[in-house]
């Protein structure tokens, strides 16, 4: 566990996802590949990139895909999300964007992932992998404690 210095917080700001910010007054701690902001899980660090933590995700800043009931168990095991399981695709995201994976029936976010295609390309897909899950409900990041 390490506390970030003021200089580290300032340089971190340019790397954060849209809508996420760190103020010099915030207590920022890095522990087990999670950035904690004021004792709340804030961001997951994976492959030297920052992704929203599911417990504090700011959903209004991310596009979504909605999956059917059959896809949920596979996603929650960390499998890549296949096009066949996706029922609804938001417009306006690009390949490589961070997107949210939601349960179509309850509209609950079950995972954060990276789009393997743009929204337009994904809609045109007839099969194959579409989204790489990064952080899921009940993974090692979800239940960690400070």
Backbone as CSV, one residue per row, in Angstrom:
resi,resn,N_x,N_y,N_z,CA_x,CA_y,CA_z,C_x,C_y,C_z
1,UNK,0.851,-1.170,0.000,0.000,0.000,0.000,0.898,1.235,0.000
2,UNK,0.581,2.180,-0.879,1.357,3.414,-0.872,0.447,4.609,-1.140
3,UNK,0.765,5.706,-0.465,0.043,6.959,-0.635,0.693,7.732,-1.780
4,UNK,-0.109,8.287,-2.674,0.428,9.067,-3.776,0.760,10.477,-3.308
5,UNK,1.878,10.987,-3.785,2.294,12.349,-3.457,1.483,13.344,-4.287
6,UNK,1.581,14.604,-3.932,0.904,15.659,-4.685,1.333,15.677,-6.142
7,UNK,2.618,15.474,-6.378,3.146,15.461,-7.751,2.568,14.276,-8.530
8,UNK,2.486,13.125,-7.875,1.922,11.943,-8.534,0.441,12.146,-8.857
9,UNK,-0.292,12.775,-7.952,-1.715,13.042,-8.186,-1.903,13.952,-9.390
10,UNK,-1.045,14.965,-9.488,-1.145,15.916,-10.594,-0.888,15.234,-11.928
11,UNK,0.149,14.392,-12.003,0.462,13.714,-13.264,-0.568,12.628,-13.583
12,UNK,-1.188,12.075,-12.562,-2.197,11.037,-12.739,-3.431,11.573,-13.456
13,UNK,-3.793,12.784,-13.195,-5.024,13.370,-13.738,-5.144,13.240,-15.246
14,UNK,-4.042,13.341,-15.965,-4.085,13.261,-17.432,-4.329,11.842,-17.931
15,UNK,-4.168,10.842,-17.087,-4.320,9.449,-17.492,-5.677,8.849,-17.147
16,UNK,-6.492,9.579,-16.414,-7.750,9.032,-15.913,-8.847,9.035,-16.969
17,UNK,-9.814,8.117,-16.827,-10.948,8.097,-17.752,-11.753,9.396,-17.662
18,UNK,-12.512,9.684,-18.699,-13.373,10.860,-18.738,-14.282,10.891,-17.511
19,UNK,-14.363,12.061,-16.881,-15.222,12.229,-15.725,-14.564,11.902,-14.400
20,UNK,-13.375,11.357,-14.443,-12.669,10.999,-13.214,-11.574,12.023,-12.982
21,UNK,-11.469,12.468,-11.747,-10.455,13.459,-11.420,-9.921,13.230,-10.021
22,UNK,-8.743,13.747,-9.802,-8.086,13.655,-8.506,-7.655,15.055,-8.127
23,UNK,-8.036,15.474,-6.946,-7.668,16.783,-6.436,-6.512,16.604,-5.464
24,UNK,-5.698,17.628,-5.323,-4.555,17.528,-4.411,-4.986,17.271,-2.967
25,UNK,-6.235,17.617,-2.623,-6.741,17.400,-1.267,-7.206,15.961,-1.043
26,UNK,-7.438,15.224,-2.132,-7.897,13.843,-2.011,-6.802,12.943,-1.460
27,UNK,-7.194,12.006,-0.627,-6.261,10.980,-0.170,-6.316,9.856,-1.210
28,UNK,-5.209,9.634,-1.901,-5.144,8.605,-2.934,-4.144,7.535,-2.495
29,UNK,-4.630,6.310,-2.453,-3.801,5.178,-2.050,-3.843,4.138,-3.155
30,UNK,-2.676,3.598,-3.486,-2.600,2.502,-4.436,-2.339,1.221,-3.648
31,UNK,-3.242,0.249,-3.812,-3.086,-1.036,-3.127,-3.680,-2.138,-3.995
32,UNK,-2.896,-3.170,-4.248,-3.365,-4.337,-5.003,-4.020,-3.959,-6.330
33,UNK,-3.373,-3.075,-7.071,-3.851,-2.625,-8.380,-5.213,-1.927,-8.347
34,UNK,-5.489,-1.285,-7.230,-6.675,-0.446,-7.108,-6.230,0.913,-6.585
35,UNK,-6.753,1.975,-7.185,-6.571,3.312,-6.631,-7.778,3.602,-5.764
36,UNK,-7.512,3.931,-4.512,-8.549,4.277,-3.547,-8.561,5.786,-3.406
37,UNK,-9.724,6.369,-3.504,-9.873,7.819,-3.341,-10.706,8.047,-2.087
38,UNK,-10.087,8.682,-1.099,-10.763,8.963,0.166,-11.431,7.707,0.743
39,UNK,-10.663,6.620,0.731,-11.046,5.328,1.311,-12.121,4.566,0.535
40,UNK,-12.450,5.006,-0.672,-13.405,4.312,-1.534,-12.663,3.759,-2.750
41,UNK,-12.993,2.529,-3.199,-12.360,2.023,-4.413,-12.751,2.922,-5.585
42,UNK,-11.774,3.383,-6.344,-12.042,4.384,-7.380,-11.726,3.856,-8.776
43,UNK,-10.520,3.350,-8.933,-10.085,2.868,-10.255,-9.319,1.561,-10.115
44,UNK,-9.459,0.721,-11.128,-8.705,-0.528,-11.230,-7.552,-0.273,-12.195
45,UNK,-6.371,-0.744,-11.834,-5.198,-0.597,-12.695,-4.932,-1.949,-13.346
46,UNK,-5.023,-1.989,-14.673,-4.785,-3.228,-15.398,-4.060,-2.880,-16.692
47,UNK,-2.974,-3.587,-16.955,-2.152,-3.341,-18.149,-1.739,-1.872,-18.267
48,UNK,-1.367,-1.281,-17.139,-0.898,0.112,-17.047,-1.959,1.134,-17.470
49,UNK,-3.224,0.730,-17.429,-4.335,1.636,-17.739,-5.289,1.670,-16.555
50,UNK,-6.119,2.704,-16.520,-7.066,2.901,-15.425,-8.487,2.670,-15.923
51,UNK,-9.229,1.880,-15.148,-10.613,1.560,-15.474,-11.476,1.830,-14.242
52,UNK,-12.731,2.220,-14.435,-13.582,2.502,-13.285,-13.815,1.256,-12.440
53,UNK,-13.863,1.441,-11.134,-14.203,0.353,-10.224,-15.726,0.241,-10.199
54,UNK,-16.242,-0.977,-10.244,-17.692,-1.173,-10.313,-18.456,-0.593,-9.131
55,UNK,-17.833,-0.530,-7.969,-18.548,-0.014,-6.799,-18.730,1.498,-6.841
56,UNK,-17.944,2.193,-7.648,-18.043,3.656,-7.715,-18.083,4.162,-9.157
57,UNK,-18.446,3.303,-10.102,-18.446,3.686,-11.518,-19.416,4.845,-11.755
58,UNK,-18.969,5.790,-12.540,-19.803,6.928,-12.931,-20.398,6.597,-14.290
59,UNK,-21.518,5.901,-14.275,-22.102,5.314,-15.482,-22.407,6.318,-16.583
60,UNK,-22.688,7.548,-16.218,-23.040,8.551,-17.227,-21.895,8.866,-18.185
61,UNK,-20.677,8.465,-17.857,-19.518,8.766,-18.699,-19.148,7.642,-19.664
62,UNK,-19.925,6.562,-19.678,-19.554,5.400,-20.492,-20.715,4.892,-21.328
63,UNK,-20.392,4.423,-22.518,-21.354,3.747,-23.374,-21.495,2.316,-22.863
64,UNK,-22.572,1.647,-23.286,-22.877,0.320,-22.750,-23.254,-0.665,-23.852
65,UNK,-23.091,-1.931,-23.508,-23.728,-3.018,-24.251,-24.560,-3.783,-23.238
66,UNK,-25.681,-4.300,-23.691,-26.603,-5.023,-22.820,-26.642,-6.478,-23.264
67,UNK,-26.464,-7.387,-22.307,-26.364,-8.801,-22.639,-27.582,-9.576,-22.141
68,UNK,-27.854,-10.692,-22.823,-28.963,-11.541,-22.412,-28.549,-12.427,-21.241
69,UNK,-29.517,-13.054,-20.650,-29.312,-13.881,-19.463,-28.293,-14.998,-19.718
70,UNK,-28.279,-15.546,-20.913,-27.371,-16.645,-21.238,-25.902,-16.258,-21.242
71,UNK,-25.619,-15.005,-21.521,-24.225,-14.546,-21.594,-23.638,-14.227,-20.225
72,UNK,-24.482,-13.922,-19.265,-24.018,-13.438,-17.956,-23.055,-14.394,-17.255
73,UNK,-23.363,-15.699,-17.144,-22.421,-16.594,-16.452,-21.035,-16.618,-17.092
74,UNK,-20.974,-16.524,-18.410,-19.695,-16.544,-19.110,-18.908,-15.260,-18.853
75,UNK,-19.601,-14.132,-18.909,-18.953,-12.844,-18.628,-18.404,-12.843,-17.206
76,UNK,-19.193,-13.342,-16.262,-18.777,-13.324,-14.860,-17.639,-14.293,-14.560
77,UNK,-17.333,-15.159,-15.505,-16.154,-16.038,-15.375,-14.944,-15.423,-16.078
78,UNK,-15.146,-14.240,-16.685,-14.043,-13.545,-17.338,-13.888,-13.826,-18.817
79,UNK,-14.831,-14.560,-19.397,-14.747,-14.870,-20.830,-15.009,-13.618,-21.659
80,UNK,-14.373,-13.552,-22.822,-14.665,-12.458,-23.739,-16.143,-12.502,-24.094
81,UNK,-16.742,-11.338,-24.221,-18.162,-11.254,-24.554,-18.334,-11.481,-26.050
82,UNK,-19.136,-12.475,-26.377,-19.384,-12.824,-27.770,-20.553,-11.990,-28.311
83,UNK,-20.511,-11.721,-29.598,-21.543,-10.894,-30.233,-22.937,-11.492,-30.055
84,UNK,-23.035,-12.815,-30.061,-24.349,-13.466,-29.950,-25.057,-13.139,-28.641
85,UNK,-24.322,-12.853,-27.576,-24.931,-12.556,-26.288,-25.351,-11.115,-26.115
86,UNK,-24.935,-10.250,-27.034,-25.240,-8.816,-26.918,-26.584,-8.530,-27.582
87,UNK,-27.475,-7.909,-26.830,-28.811,-7.599,-27.340,-28.955,-6.141,-27.770
88,UNK,-28.301,-5.227,-27.054,-28.395,-3.790,-27.354,-26.992,-3.202,-27.304
89,UNK,-26.686,-2.340,-28.272,-25.379,-1.681,-28.352,-25.599,-0.177,-28.427
90,UNK,-25.061,0.557,-27.458,-25.133,2.021,-27.518,-24.374,2.518,-28.746
91,UNK,-24.778,3.656,-29.269,-24.066,4.302,-30.374,-22.891,5.110,-29.844
92,UNK,-21.901,5.325,-30.703,-20.896,6.339,-30.436,-19.635,5.936,-29.716
93,UNK,-19.306,4.658,-29.639,-18.015,4.320,-29.050,-17.073,3.771,-30.111
94,UNK,-15.794,3.852,-29.825,-14.749,3.431,-30.758,-14.079,2.161,-30.266
95,UNK,-13.372,1.517,-31.163,-12.567,0.352,-30.799,-11.563,0.803,-29.729
96,UNK,-11.437,0.012,-28.656,-10.503,0.340,-27.587,-11.089,1.171,-26.467
97,UNK,-12.325,1.667,-26.635,-12.968,2.453,-25.573,-13.373,1.560,-24.405
98,UNK,-13.360,2.134,-23.223,-13.893,1.460,-22.044,-15.406,1.560,-22.118
99,UNK,-16.080,0.414,-21.987,-17.544,0.392,-22.009,-18.049,-0.459,-20.850
100,UNK,-19.311,-0.298,-20.539,-19.929,-1.068,-19.466,-20.742,-2.204,-20.064
101,UNK,-20.697,-3.343,-19.405,-21.500,-4.501,-19.800,-22.634,-4.592,-18.790
102,UNK,-23.867,-4.528,-19.297,-25.033,-4.510,-18.411,-25.959,-5.680,-18.706
103,UNK,-26.653,-6.091,-17.666,-27.685,-7.112,-17.758,-28.893,-6.469,-18.452
104,UNK,-29.323,-7.040,-19.565,-30.422,-6.469,-20.344,-31.718,-6.367,-19.539
105,UNK,-31.995,-7.360,-18.730,-33.261,-7.414,-18.001,-33.326,-6.399,-16.866
106,UNK,-32.275,-6.302,-16.052,-32.296,-5.440,-14.866,-31.530,-4.129,-15.036
107,UNK,-30.817,-3.991,-16.134,-30.037,-2.777,-16.445,-28.929,-2.510,-15.424
108,UNK,-28.440,-3.566,-14.773,-27.364,-3.452,-13.785,-26.017,-3.687,-14.465
109,UNK,-25.020,-2.915,-14.077,-23.673,-3.097,-14.623,-23.038,-4.312,-13.969
110,UNK,-22.595,-5.263,-14.798,-21.974,-6.476,-14.275,-20.474,-6.527,-14.561
111,UNK,-20.016,-5.676,-15.485,-18.590,-5.684,-15.822,-18.200,-4.400,-16.545
112,UNK,-16.910,-4.127,-16.493,-16.290,-3.062,-17.271,-15.413,-3.765,-18.301
113,UNK,-15.483,-3.322,-19.539,-14.690,-3.981,-20.571,-14.132,-3.001,-21.574
114,UNK,-13.384,-3.557,-22.519,-12.809,-2.771,-23.605,-13.427,-3.267,-24.907
115,UNK,-13.945,-2.324,-25.695,-14.575,-2.664,-26.971,-13.522,-3.158,-27.973
116,UNK,-13.784,-4.296,-28.594,-12.886,-4.839,-29.605,-13.202,-4.266,-30.990
117,UNK,-14.358,-3.592,-31.074,-14.805,-2.966,-32.322,-15.534,-1.678,-31.973
118,UNK,-15.698,-0.809,-32.941,-16.518,0.386,-32.731,-17.975,-0.063,-32.632
119,UNK,-18.845,0.815,-32.147,-20.261,0.458,-32.019,-20.848,0.083,-33.386
120,UNK,-20.477,0.808,-34.427,-20.992,0.520,-35.772,-20.501,-0.841,-36.262
121,UNK,-19.218,-1.124,-36.055,-18.670,-2.415,-36.475,-19.304,-3.555,-35.680
122,UNK,-19.513,-3.323,-34.386,-20.106,-4.357,-33.533,-21.528,-4.674,-33.979
123,UNK,-22.295,-3.642,-34.328,-23.665,-3.863,-34.789,-23.689,-4.674,-36.078
124,UNK,-22.657,-4.533,-36.890,-22.588,-5.261,-38.168,-22.043,-6.688,-37.996
125,UNK,-21.436,-6.976,-36.865,-20.891,-8.305,-36.607,-21.988,-9.366,-36.647
126,UNK,-21.640,-10.526,-37.165,-22.593,-11.642,-37.139,-22.179,-12.693,-36.119
127,UNK,-20.994,-12.570,-35.571,-20.515,-13.503,-34.559,-19.134,-13.102,-34.098
128,UNK,-18.574,-13.896,-33.187,-17.225,-13.654,-32.710,-17.174,-12.820,-31.448
129,UNK,-15.943,-12.555,-31.003,-15.705,-11.779,-29.792,-15.953,-10.297,-30.051
130,UNK,-16.535,-9.619,-29.032,-16.855,-8.200,-29.192,-16.284,-7.308,-28.098
131,UNK,-16.244,-7.816,-26.853,-15.795,-7.008,-25.720,-14.893,-7.855,-24.834
132,UNK,-13.771,-7.256,-24.413,-12.834,-7.906,-23.491,-13.142,-7.415,-22.081
133,UNK,-13.694,-8.262,-21.204,-13.956,-7.829,-19.827,-12.654,-7.548,-19.076
134,UNK,-12.649,-6.492,-18.271,-11.478,-6.092,-17.491,-11.738,-6.266,-15.993
135,UNK,-12.922,-5.866,-15.562,-13.272,-5.895,-14.135,-14.733,-6.330,-14.029
136,UNK,-14.989,-7.349,-13.208,-16.321,-7.924,-13.108,-16.801,-7.989,-11.666
137,UNK,-18.097,-8.107,-11.523,-18.658,-8.337,-10.190,-18.050,-9.634,-9.669
138,UNK,-17.598,-9.606,-8.429,-17.040,-10.770,-7.715,-15.637,-11.159,-8.159
139,UNK,-14.921,-10.312,-8.888,-13.516,-10.635,-9.202,-12.625,-10.182,-8.049
140,UNK,-11.321,-10.329,-8.220,-10.377,-9.997,-7.136,-10.398,-8.520,-6.757
141,UNK,-10.818,-7.659,-7.678,-10.878,-6.219,-7.396,-12.157,-5.846,-6.644
142,UNK,-13.232,-6.532,-6.959,-14.554,-6.155,-6.465,-14.651,-6.204,-4.937
143,UNK,-14.138,-7.261,-4.352,-14.280,-7.442,-2.909,-13.041,-7.082,-2.100
144,UNK,-12.091,-6.404,-2.703,-10.880,-6.052,-1.954,-11.180,-4.957,-0.936
145,UNK,-10.338,-4.895,0.069,-10.521,-3.912,1.132,-9.229,-3.137,1.333
146,UNK,-9.380,-1.955,1.820,-8.214,-1.087,2.068,-7.558,-1.454,3.381
